[in-house]
Amino acid sequence: MAVPKRKLSRSNTRHRRAQWKATLPHLSPCPCPRKEMVVPHRACTHCGVYKGRQVVDQP
């Protein structure tokens, strides 16, 4: 099994971790009249519609 010969320095570790970036989720408009922005392949949190049909009962 491969084992590192020496400890990595802090700067090398931080330099590698600097590439981990959070990305914004891709959003698309809901087909309802309000055009709420929704994450794809999820039911709309406002109206409960997914793929053109009502899947979640809204109060």
mmCIF file of the N, C-alpha and C atoms, coordinates in Angstrom:
data_MODEL
# 
_entry.id   MODEL 
# 
loop_
_atom_site.group_PDB 
_atom_site.id 
_atom_site.type_symbol 
_atom_site.label_atom_id 
_atom_site.label_alt_id 
_atom_site.label_comp_id 
_atom_site.label_asym_id 
_atom_site.label_entity_id 
_atom_site.label_seq_id 
_atom_site.pdbx_PDB_ins_code 
_atom_site.Cartn_x 
_atom_site.Cartn_y 
_atom_site.Cartn_z 
_atom_site.occupancy 
_atom_site.B_iso_or_equiv 
_atom_site.pdbx_formal_charge 
_atom_site.auth_seq_id 
_atom_site.auth_comp_id 
_atom_site.auth_asym_id 
_atom_site.auth_atom_id 
_atom_site.pdbx_PDB_model_num 
ATOM 1   N N  . MET A 1 1  ? 0.846   -1.176 0.000   1.00 0.00 ? 1  MET A N  1 
ATOM 2   C CA . MET A 1 1  ? 0.000   0.000  0.000   1.00 0.00 ? 1  MET A CA 1 
ATOM 3   C C  . MET A 1 1  ? 0.890   1.237  0.000   1.00 0.00 ? 1  MET A C  1 
ATOM 4   N N  . ALA A 1 2  ? 0.543   2.233  -0.805  1.00 0.00 ? 2  ALA A N  1 
ATOM 5   C CA . ALA A 1 2  ? 1.356   3.443  -0.902  1.00 0.00 ? 2  ALA A CA 1 
ATOM 6   C C  . ALA A 1 2  ? 1.168   4.309  0.331   1.00 0.00 ? 2  ALA A C  1 
ATOM 7   N N  . VAL A 1 3  ? 2.292   4.768  0.872   1.00 0.00 ? 3  VAL A N  1 
ATOM 8   C CA . VAL A 1 3  ? 2.284   5.625  2.047   1.00 0.00 ? 3  VAL A CA 1 
ATOM 9   C C  . VAL A 1 3  ? 3.158   6.844  1.734   1.00 0.00 ? 3  VAL A C  1 
ATOM 10  N N  . PRO A 1 4  ? 2.719   8.057  2.067   1.00 0.00 ? 4  PRO A N  1 
ATOM 11  C CA . PRO A 1 4  ? 3.549   9.223  1.802   1.00 0.00 ? 4  PRO A CA 1 
ATOM 12  C C  . PRO A 1 4  ? 4.852   9.168  2.589   1.00 0.00 ? 4  PRO A C  1 
ATOM 13  N N  . LYS A 1 5  ? 5.934   9.550  1.941   1.00 0.00 ? 5  LYS A N  1 
ATOM 14  C CA . LYS A 1 5  ? 7.242   9.520  2.597   1.00 0.00 ? 5  LYS A CA 1 
ATOM 15  C C  . LYS A 1 5  ? 7.385   10.673 3.583   1.00 0.00 ? 5  LYS A C  1 
ATOM 16  N N  . ARG A 1 6  ? 6.835   11.862 3.227   1.00 0.00 ? 6  ARG A N  1 
ATOM 17  C CA . ARG A 1 6  ? 6.942   13.028 4.094   1.00 0.00 ? 6  ARG A CA 1 
ATOM 18  C C  . ARG A 1 6  ? 5.574   13.706 4.230   1.00 0.00 ? 6  ARG A C  1 
ATOM 19  N N  . LYS A 1 7  ? 5.435   14.442 5.328   1.00 0.00 ? 7  LYS A N  1 
ATOM 20  C CA . LYS A 1 7  ? 4.212   15.191 5.570   1.00 0.00 ? 7  LYS A CA 1 
ATOM 21  C C  . LYS A 1 7  ? 4.102   16.340 4.556   1.00 0.00 ? 7  LYS A C  1 
ATOM 22  N N  . LEU A 1 8  ? 2.886   16.547 4.024   1.00 0.00 ? 8  LEU A N  1 
ATOM 23  C CA . LEU A 1 8  ? 2.673   17.675 3.123   1.00 0.00 ? 8  LEU A CA 1 
ATOM 24  C C  . LEU A 1 8  ? 2.634   18.970 3.921   1.00 0.00 ? 8  LEU A C  1 
ATOM 25  N N  . SER A 1 9  ? 3.223   20.020 3.372   1.00 0.00 ? 9  SER A N  1 
ATOM 26  C CA . SER A 1 9  ? 3.234   21.307 4.053   1.00 0.00 ? 9  SER A CA 1 
ATOM 27  C C  . SER A 1 9  ? 1.831   21.911 4.050   1.00 0.00 ? 9  SER A C  1 
ATOM 28  N N  . ARG A 1 10 ? 1.617   22.880 4.941   1.00 0.00 ? 10 ARG A N  1 
ATOM 29  C CA . ARG A 1 10 ? 0.320   23.545 5.017   1.00 0.00 ? 10 ARG A CA 1 
ATOM 30  C C  . ARG A 1 10 ? 0.003   24.255 3.715   1.00 0.00 ? 10 ARG A C  1 
ATOM 31  N N  . SER A 1 11 ? 1.006   24.905 3.142   1.00 0.00 ? 11 SER A N  1 
ATOM 32  C CA . SER A 1 11 ? 0.746   25.658 1.914   1.00 0.00 ? 11 SER A CA 1 
ATOM 33  C C  . SER A 1 11 ? 0.331   24.732 0.775   1.00 0.00 ? 11 SER A C  1 
ATOM 34  N N  . ASN A 1 12 ? 0.940   23.563 0.675   1.00 0.00 ? 12 ASN A N  1 
ATOM 35  C CA . ASN A 1 12 ? 0.545   22.620 -0.368  1.00 0.00 ? 12 ASN A CA 1 
ATOM 36  C C  . ASN A 1 12 ? -0.875  22.121 -0.139  1.00 0.00 ? 12 ASN A C  1 
ATOM 37  N N  . THR A 1 13 ? -1.203  21.832 1.104   1.00 0.00 ? 13 THR A N  1 
ATOM 38  C CA . THR A 1 13 ? -2.550  21.352 1.427   1.00 0.00 ? 13 THR A CA 1 
ATOM 39  C C  . THR A 1 13 ? -3.585  22.426 1.104   1.00 0.00 ? 13 THR A C  1 
ATOM 40  N N  . ARG A 1 14 ? -3.310  23.657 1.514   1.00 0.00 ? 14 ARG A N  1 
ATOM 41  C CA . ARG A 1 14 ? -4.257  24.746 1.279   1.00 0.00 ? 14 ARG A CA 1 
ATOM 42  C C  . ARG A 1 14 ? -4.343  25.090 -0.199  1.00 0.00 ? 14 ARG A C  1 
ATOM 43  N N  . HIS A 1 15 ? -3.236  24.966 -0.898  1.00 0.00 ? 15 HIS A N  1 
ATOM 44  C CA . HIS A 1 15 ? -3.227  25.241 -2.335  1.00 0.00 ? 15 HIS A CA 1 
ATOM 45  C C  . HIS A 1 15 ? -4.142  24.242 -3.054  1.00 0.00 ? 15 HIS A C  1 
ATOM 46  N N  . ARG A 1 16 ? -4.110  22.998 -2.641  1.00 0.00 ? 16 ARG A N  1 
ATOM 47  C CA . ARG A 1 16 ? -4.971  21.977 -3.244  1.00 0.00 ? 16 ARG A CA 1 
ATOM 48  C C  . ARG A 1 16 ? -6.430  22.223 -2.894  1.00 0.00 ? 16 ARG A C  1 
ATOM 49  N N  . ARG A 1 17 ? -6.684  22.576 -1.629  1.00 0.00 ? 17 ARG A N  1 
ATOM 50  C CA . ARG A 1 17 ? -8.068  22.791 -1.192  1.00 0.00 ? 17 ARG A CA 1 
ATOM 51  C C  . ARG A 1 17 ? -8.682  24.045 -1.784  1.00 0.00 ? 17 ARG A C  1 
ATOM 52  N N  . ALA A 1 18 ? -7.860  24.967 -2.254  1.00 0.00 ? 18 ALA A N  1 
ATOM 53  C CA . ALA A 1 18 ? -8.380  26.211 -2.819  1.00 0.00 ? 18 ALA A CA 1 
ATOM 54  C C  . ALA A 1 18 ? -9.194  25.954 -4.077  1.00 0.00 ? 18 ALA A C  1 
ATOM 55  N N  . GLN A 1 19 ? -9.050  24.784 -4.680  1.00 0.00 ? 19 GLN A N  1 
ATOM 56  C CA . GLN A 1 19 ? -9.777  24.458 -5.907  1.00 0.00 ? 19 GLN A CA 1 
ATOM 57  C C  . GLN A 1 19 ? -11.185 23.954 -5.633  1.00 0.00 ? 19 GLN A C  1 
ATOM 58  N N  . TRP A 1 20 ? -11.515 23.656 -4.355  1.00 0.00 ? 20 TRP A N  1 
ATOM 59  C CA . TRP A 1 20 ? -12.852 23.183 -4.014  1.00 0.00 ? 20 TRP A CA 1 
ATOM 60  C C  . TRP A 1 20 ? -13.772 24.383 -3.952  1.00 0.00 ? 20 TRP A C  1 
ATOM 61  N N  . LYS A 1 21 ? -14.601 24.561 -4.943  1.00 0.00 ? 21 LYS A N  1 
ATOM 62  C CA . LYS A 1 21 ? -15.486 25.713 -4.980  1.00 0.00 ? 21 LYS A CA 1 
ATOM 63  C C  . LYS A 1 21 ? -16.940 25.253 -5.032  1.00 0.00 ? 21 LYS A C  1 
ATOM 64  N N  . ALA A 1 22 ? -17.776 25.977 -4.344  1.00 0.00 ? 22 ALA A N  1 
ATOM 65  C CA . ALA A 1 22 ? -19.206 25.701 -4.412  1.00 0.00 ? 22 ALA A CA 1 
ATOM 66  C C  . ALA A 1 22 ? -19.753 26.322 -5.691  1.00 0.00 ? 22 ALA A C  1 
ATOM 67  N N  . THR A 1 23 ? -20.650 25.613 -6.350  1.00 0.00 ? 23 THR A N  1 
ATOM 68  C CA . THR A 1 23 ? -21.246 26.143 -7.573  1.00 0.00 ? 23 THR A CA 1 
ATOM 69  C C  . THR A 1 23 ? -22.719 26.449 -7.322  1.00 0.00 ? 23 THR A C  1 
ATOM 70  N N  . LEU A 1 24 ? -23.226 27.440 -8.020  1.00 0.00 ? 24 LEU A N  1 
ATOM 71  C CA . LEU A 1 24 ? -24.638 27.775 -7.907  1.00 0.00 ? 24 LEU A CA 1 
ATOM 72  C C  . LEU A 1 24 ? -25.482 26.692 -8.572  1.00 0.00 ? 24 LEU A C  1 
ATOM 73  N N  . PRO A 1 25 ? -26.628 26.346 -7.986  1.00 0.00 ? 25 PRO A N  1 
ATOM 74  C CA . PRO A 1 25 ? -27.478 25.346 -8.624  1.00 0.00 ? 25 PRO A CA 1 
ATOM 75  C C  . PRO A 1 25 ? -28.094 25.900 -9.907  1.00 0.00 ? 25 PRO A C  1 
ATOM 76  N N  . HIS A 1 26 ? -28.275 25.045 -10.887 1.00 0.00 ? 26 HIS A N  1 
ATOM 77  C CA . HIS A 1 26 ? -28.925 25.452 -12.127 1.00 0.00 ? 26 HIS A CA 1 
ATOM 78  C C  . HIS A 1 26 ? -30.422 25.540 -11.866 1.00 0.00 ? 26 HIS A C  1 
ATOM 79  N N  . LEU A 1 27 ? -31.009 26.647 -12.237 1.00 0.00 ? 27 LEU A N  1 
ATOM 80  C CA . LEU A 1 27 ? -32.434 26.865 -12.004 1.00 0.00 ? 27 LEU A CA 1 
ATOM 81  C C  . LEU A 1 27 ? -33.159 27.046 -13.328 1.00 0.00 ? 27 LEU A C  1 
ATOM 82  N N  . SER A 1 28 ? -34.404 26.597 -13.360 1.00 0.00 ? 28 SER A N  1 
ATOM 83  C CA . SER A 1 28 ? -35.237 26.788 -14.549 1.00 0.00 ? 28 SER A CA 1 
ATOM 84  C C  . SER A 1 28 ? -36.607 27.278 -14.088 1.00 0.00 ? 28 SER A C  1 
ATOM 85  N N  . PRO A 1 29 ? -37.326 28.017 -14.920 1.00 0.00 ? 29 PRO A N  1 
ATOM 86  C CA . PRO A 1 29 ? -38.625 28.560 -14.504 1.00 0.00 ? 29 PRO A CA 1 
ATOM 87  C C  . PRO A 1 29 ? -39.699 27.470 -14.428 1.00 0.00 ? 29 PRO A C  1 
ATOM 88  N N  . CYS A 1 30 ? -40.538 27.580 -13.431 1.00 0.00 ? 30 CYS A N  1 
ATOM 89  C CA . CYS A 1 30 ? -41.673 26.660 -13.260 1.00 0.00 ? 30 CYS A CA 1 
ATOM 90  C C  . CYS A 1 30 ? -42.727 27.004 -14.312 1.00 0.00 ? 30 CYS A C  1 
ATOM 91  N N  . PRO A 1 31 ? -43.473 26.019 -14.815 1.00 0.00 ? 31 PRO A N  1 
ATOM 92  C CA . PRO A 1 31 ? -44.502 26.312 -15.822 1.00 0.00 ? 31 PRO A CA 1 
ATOM 93  C C  . PRO A 1 31 ? -45.727 27.043 -15.273 1.00 0.00 ? 31 PRO A C  1 
ATOM 94  N N  . CYS A 1 32 ? -45.830 27.219 -13.963 1.00 0.00 ? 32 CYS A N  1 
ATOM 95  C CA . CYS A 1 32 ? -46.987 27.923 -13.394 1.00 0.00 ? 32 CYS A CA 1 
ATOM 96  C C  . CYS A 1 32 ? -46.925 29.412 -13.771 1.00 0.00 ? 32 CYS A C  1 
ATOM 97  N N  . PRO A 1 33 ? -48.032 30.137 -13.636 1.00 0.00 ? 33 PRO A N  1 
ATOM 98  C CA . PRO A 1 33 ? -48.056 31.551 -14.053 1.00 0.00 ? 33 PRO A CA 1 
ATOM 99  C C  . PRO A 1 33 ? -47.042 32.443 -13.333 1.00 0.00 ? 33 PRO A C  1 
ATOM 100 N N  . ARG A 1 34 ? -46.644 32.110 -12.100 1.00 0.00 ? 34 ARG A N  1 
ATOM 101 C CA . ARG A 1 34 ? -45.704 32.961 -11.371 1.00 0.00 ? 34 ARG A CA 1 
ATOM 102 C C  . ARG A 1 34 ? -44.272 32.802 -11.844 1.00 0.00 ? 34 ARG A C  1 
ATOM 103 N N  . LYS A 1 35 ? -43.959 31.718 -12.580 1.00 0.00 ? 35 LYS A N  1 
ATOM 104 C CA . LYS A 1 35 ? -42.619 31.452 -13.110 1.00 0.00 ? 35 LYS A CA 1 
ATOM 105 C C  . LYS A 1 35 ? -41.546 31.437 -12.016 1.00 0.00 ? 35 LYS A C  1 
ATOM 106 N N  . GLU A 1 36 ? -41.834 30.729 -10.925 1.00 0.00 ? 36 GLU A N  1 
ATOM 107 C CA . GLU A 1 36 ? -40.845 30.574 -9.860  1.00 0.00 ? 36 GLU A CA 1 
ATOM 108 C C  . GLU A 1 36 ? -39.640 29.806 -10.397 1.00 0.00 ? 36 GLU A C  1 
ATOM 109 N N  . MET A 1 37 ? -38.453 30.128 -9.920  1.00 0.00 ? 37 MET A N  1 
ATOM 110 C CA . MET A 1 37 ? -37.252 29.414 -10.335 1.00 0.00 ? 37 MET A CA 1 
ATOM 111 C C  . MET A 1 37 ? -37.124 28.141 -9.504  1.00 0.00 ? 37 MET A C  1 
ATOM 112 N N  . VAL A 1 38 ? -36.931 26.996 -10.178 1.00 0.00 ? 38 VAL A N  1 
ATOM 113 C CA . VAL A 1 38 ? -36.930 25.692 -9.529  1.00 0.00 ? 38 VAL A CA 1 
ATOM 114 C C  . VAL A 1 38 ? -35.692 24.915 -9.960  1.00 0.00 ? 38 VAL A C  1 
ATOM 115 N N  . VAL A 1 39 ? -35.161 24.092 -9.047  1.00 0.00 ? 39 VAL A N  1 
ATOM 116 C CA . VAL A 1 39 ? -34.079 23.177 -9.391  1.00 0.00 ? 39 VAL A CA 1 
ATOM 117 C C  . VAL A 1 39 ? -34.660 22.105 -10.305 1.00 0.00 ? 39 VAL A C  1 
ATOM 118 N N  . PRO A 1 40 ? -33.991 21.753 -11.408 1.00 0.00 ? 40 PRO A N  1 
ATOM 119 C CA . PRO A 1 40 ? -34.542 20.749 -12.319 1.00 0.00 ? 40 PRO A CA 1 
ATOM 120 C C  . PRO A 1 40 ? -34.784 19.401 -11.629 1.00 0.00 ? 40 PRO A C  1 
ATOM 121 N N  . HIS A 1 41 ? -35.771 18.681 -12.087 1.00 0.00 ? 41 HIS A N  1 
ATOM 122 C CA . HIS A 1 41 ? -36.147 17.352 -11.583 1.00 0.00 ? 41 HIS A CA 1 
ATOM 123 C C  . HIS A 1 41 ? -36.627 17.383 -10.137 1.00 0.00 ? 41 HIS A C  1 
ATOM 124 N N  . ARG A 1 42 ? -37.204 18.515 -9.724  1.00 0.00 ? 42 ARG A N  1 
ATOM 125 C CA . ARG A 1 42 ? -37.788 18.649 -8.394  1.00 0.00 ? 42 ARG A CA 1 
ATOM 126 C C  . ARG A 1 42 ? -39.156 19.293 -8.550  1.00 0.00 ? 42 ARG A C  1 
ATOM 127 N N  . ALA A 1 43 ? -40.060 19.004 -7.628  1.00 0.00 ? 43 ALA A N  1 
ATOM 128 C CA . ALA A 1 43 ? -41.373 19.654 -7.646  1.00 0.00 ? 43 ALA A CA 1 
ATOM 129 C C  . ALA A 1 43 ? -41.206 21.105 -7.218  1.00 0.00 ? 43 ALA A C  1 
ATOM 130 N N  . CYS A 1 44 ? -42.022 21.975 -7.783  1.00 0.00 ? 44 CYS A N  1 
ATOM 131 C CA . CYS A 1 44 ? -41.987 23.393 -7.440  1.00 0.00 ? 44 CYS A CA 1 
ATOM 132 C C  . CYS A 1 44 ? -42.414 23.556 -5.984  1.00 0.00 ? 44 CYS A C  1 
ATOM 133 N N  . THR A 1 45 ? -41.642 24.308 -5.204  1.00 0.00 ? 45 THR A N  1 
ATOM 134 C CA . THR A 1 45 ? -41.983 24.494 -3.791  1.00 0.00 ? 45 THR A CA 1 
ATOM 135 C C  . THR A 1 45 ? -43.173 25.421 -3.614  1.00 0.00 ? 45 THR A C  1 
ATOM 136 N N  . HIS A 1 46 ? -43.476 26.234 -4.618  1.00 0.00 ? 46 HIS A N  1 
ATOM 137 C CA . HIS A 1 46 ? -44.591 27.182 -4.507  1.00 0.00 ? 46 HIS A CA 1 
ATOM 138 C C  . HIS A 1 46 ? -45.923 26.530 -4.862  1.00 0.00 ? 46 HIS A C  1 
ATOM 139 N N  . CYS A 1 47 ? -45.976 25.859 -6.026  1.00 0.00 ? 47 CYS A N  1 
ATOM 140 C CA . CYS A 1 47 ? -47.262 25.329 -6.481  1.00 0.00 ? 47 CYS A CA 1 
ATOM 141 C C  . CYS A 1 47 ? -47.356 23.797 -6.422  1.00 0.00 ? 47 CYS A C  1 
ATOM 142 N N  . GLY A 1 48 ? -46.234 23.082 -6.253  1.00 0.00 ? 48 GLY A N  1 
ATOM 143 C CA . GLY A 1 48 ? -46.266 21.630 -6.134  1.00 0.00 ? 48 GLY A CA 1 
ATOM 144 C C  . GLY A 1 48 ? -46.426 20.891 -7.447  1.00 0.00 ? 48 GLY A C  1 
ATOM 145 N N  . VAL A 1 49 ? -46.094 21.525 -8.571  1.00 0.00 ? 49 VAL A N  1 
ATOM 146 C CA . VAL A 1 49 ? -46.232 20.914 -9.893  1.00 0.00 ? 49 VAL A CA 1 
ATOM 147 C C  . VAL A 1 49 ? -44.897 20.328 -10.320 1.00 0.00 ? 49 VAL A C  1 
ATOM 148 N N  . TYR A 1 50 ? -44.949 19.115 -10.895 1.00 0.00 ? 50 TYR A N  1 
ATOM 149 C CA . TYR A 1 50 ? -43.752 18.485 -11.455 1.00 0.00 ? 50 TYR A CA 1 
ATOM 150 C C  . TYR A 1 50 ? -44.134 17.851 -12.782 1.00 0.00 ? 50 TYR A C  1 
ATOM 151 N N  . LYS A 1 51 ? -43.425 18.184 -13.840 1.00 0.00 ? 51 LYS A N  1 
ATOM 152 C CA . LYS A 1 51 ? -43.694 17.689 -15.197 1.00 0.00 ? 51 LYS A CA 1 
ATOM 153 C C  . LYS A 1 51 ? -45.142 17.916 -15.612 1.00 0.00 ? 51 LYS A C  1 
ATOM 154 N N  . GLY A 1 52 ? -45.681 19.073 -15.264 1.00 0.00 ? 52 GLY A N  1 
ATOM 155 C CA . GLY A 1 52 ? -47.016 19.451 -15.706 1.00 0.00 ? 52 GLY A CA 1 
ATOM 156 C C  . GLY A 1 52 ? -48.162 18.855 -14.919 1.00 0.00 ? 52 GLY A C  1 
ATOM 157 N N  . ARG A 1 53 ? -47.883 18.142 -13.841 1.00 0.00 ? 53 ARG A N  1 
ATOM 158 C CA . ARG A 1 53 ? -48.997 17.612 -13.038 1.00 0.00 ? 53 ARG A CA 1 
ATOM 159 C C  . ARG A 1 53 ? -48.773 17.911 -11.571 1.00 0.00 ? 53 ARG A C  1 
ATOM 160 N N  . GLN A 1 54 ? -49.863 17.987 -10.824 1.00 0.00 ? 54 GLN A N  1 
ATOM 161 C CA . GLN A 1 54 ? -49.831 18.312 -9.399  1.00 0.00 ? 54 GLN A CA 1 
ATOM 162 C C  . GLN A 1 54 ? -49.372 17.084 -8.622  1.00 0.00 ? 54 GLN A C  1 
ATOM 163 N N  . VAL A 1 55 ? -48.244 17.180 -7.917  1.00 0.00 ? 55 VAL A N  1 
ATOM 164 C CA . VAL A 1 55 ? -47.744 16.040 -7.161  1.00 0.00 ? 55 VAL A CA 1 
ATOM 165 C C  . VAL A 1 55 ? -47.711 16.296 -5.667  1.00 0.00 ? 55 VAL A C  1 
ATOM 166 N N  . VAL A 1 56 ? -47.749 17.566 -5.252  1.00 0.00 ? 56 VAL A N  1 
ATOM 167 C CA . VAL A 1 56 ? -47.717 17.916 -3.829  1.00 0.00 ? 56 VAL A CA 1 
ATOM 168 C C  . VAL A 1 56 ? -48.934 18.799 -3.536  1.00 0.00 ? 56 VAL A C  1 
ATOM 169 N N  . ASP A 1 57 ? -49.699 18.429 -2.488  1.00 0.00 ? 57 ASP A N  1 
ATOM 170 C CA . ASP A 1 57 ? -50.848 19.255 -2.098  1.00 0.00 ? 57 ASP A CA 1 
ATOM 171 C C  . ASP A 1 57 ? -50.350 20.500 -1.393  1.00 0.00 ? 57 ASP A C  1 
ATOM 172 N N  . GLN A 1 58 ? -50.818 21.656 -1.851  1.00 0.00 ? 58 GLN A N  1 
ATOM 173 C CA . GLN A 1 58 ? -50.438 22.925 -1.242  1.00 0.00 ? 58 GLN A CA 1 
ATOM 174 C C  . GLN A 1 58 ? -51.598 23.410 -0.368  1.00 0.00 ? 58 GLN A C  1 
ATOM 175 N N  . PRO A 1 59 ? -51.296 23.977 0.802   1.00 0.00 ? 59 PRO A N  1 
ATOM 176 C CA . PRO A 1 59 ? -52.368 24.452 1.693   1.00 0.00 ? 59 PRO A CA 1 
ATOM 177 C C  . PRO A 1 59 ? -53.051 25.682 1.155   1.00 0.00 ? 59 PRO A C  1 
# 
